[in-house]
Amino acid sequence: MNVLINNLPYTLPLGATLADAVALLQAQPPFAAAVNKSFVPRALYPQTALQDADRIEIIHPVTGG
């Protein structure tokens, strides 16, 4: 299936979860994730099934003043 992760196209296997997408990017904590603009708690990543054309955002906090 084709998804967008941080506005870049990726192909994931059918049945992929948000945990699979995070692993693909090798995202390092701290970060937050959203699917189709809905925040997903970290504990639910393995249970959050992705669908073709989903938009996933992996967001790292920014510090500064």
Secondary structure, 3 states (H helix, E strand, C coil): CEEEECCEEEECCCCCEHHHHHHHHCCCCCCEEEECCEEECHHHHHHCECCCCCEEEEECCCCCC
